Amino acid sequence: MEPYEEQNLRENNENNEHKTSDVRATTNHWLVVALIILLAVAGYAASYGARQHSLAEQMKQQATANTASVDQLQAQVNTLTAKLNQMTSAQPPAALPAPASASSATADEDSIAPAPAPVASSPAVVATPKPAPAKRAATKRRAAPVDKRYSQLKSQLDAQEKELKDTQDAVAKNRADLEGSISSTRDELNGSIAKTHDELVALEKRGERSYFEFDLSKSKQFQRFGPLTISLRKTDTKHKTYDLAMMVDDNELNKKKVNLYEPIWIHTDSGAQPIQVVVNRIDKDVIHGYVSAPKYKQSELAAVSSSATPPDSGQAQPASQPQQ
């Protein structure tokens, strides 16, 4: 039993030594890996710090350049301000007191001349105001170009303001005229459109125009209603529109996408007033409406007007004035 136990003990010791060596090898491996990671982090930190330092230097240089630019611009602004102040000080109000000074100097000379003062003091008194006229003349010469430019700018500004006001007045007048014309046209059209049969009868009772009611089906053939020949080509019940073809003075005219109640005005060679077409109901492939035409032609109106004027007097009778 003893040799067997010694052998087991020896094997256990060997196994323990192998495990210990494996643990040491594993520990050394992880230490090497950790050391490599630490070196990599240190290198990255060093490069990052160098890059940040370089960026800080660049920003500092840029800030210095910006400060220099601001200082230069401020110097230019100060120079322009000084020139503007100099031009302002050379304007006419600064030169106005000059004549008063000249007159006062002349008055002083006149008052000093008869005074019984000593001879030695009088030249000193007279010599003092002599340089003033030359200075005033130089001031006037400098102020003259400034006054001229100021006058030119003021005249140009006044002319532009006047032109702008005239343009605004013309635009306002044209707008008012256009609105009035549109209003009157709308009133006239609204008053001459019949949306129902009863309204059409009311228009007929006025006796101003002739009205021809129609029911027109879709077809390529033309049908005549009063003085007009028309043909329905298409209807759109959803959008309440239609397409219409008409024969006017031997010419075919086409109107597309005409809205419900929208009047179509047609001028002919023989008529003094236009012919009107109005559709007040749109069904599938069928429309209902009317044609409105003047009751009298231009030739009939001219004949009535000429017959109402007596040949001897050359003037119309009072009873015939409404016909004219």
Sequence and secondary structure as in RCSB ss.txt:
>XXXX:A:sequence
MEPYEEQNLRENNENNEHKTSDVRATTNHWLVVALIILLAVAGYAASYGARQHSLAEQMKQQATANTASVDQLQA
QVNTLTAKLNQMTSAQPPAALPAPASASSATADEDSIAPAPAPVASSPAVVATPKPAPAKRAATKRRAAPVDKRY
SQLKSQLDAQEKELKDTQDAVAKNRADLEGSISSTRDELNGSIAKTHDELVALEKRGERSYFEFDLSKSKQFQRF
GPLTISLRKTDTKHKTYDLAMMVDDNELNKKKVNLYEPIWIHTDSGAQPIQVVVNRIDKDVIHGYVSAPKYKQSE
LAAVSSSATPPDSGQAQPASQPQQ
>XXXX:A:secstr
 HHHHHHHHHHHHHHHHHHHHHHHHHHHHHHHHHHHHHHHHHHHHHHHHHHHHHHHHHHHHHHHHHHHHHHHHHH
HHHHHHHHHHHHHHTSHHHHTHHHHHHHHHHHHHHHHTTS   TTHHHHHHHTTTHHHHHHHHHHHHHHHHHHHH
HHHHHHHHHHHHHHHHHHHHHHHHHHHHHHHHHHHHHHHHHT  SSHHHHHHHHHH SEEEEEEEEEB SS EEE
TTEEEEEEEEETTTTEEEEEEEETTEEEEEEEEETT  EEE  SS SS EEEEEEEEETTEEEEEEEEESS HHH
HHHHHHHTS TTT S  GGGTTT 
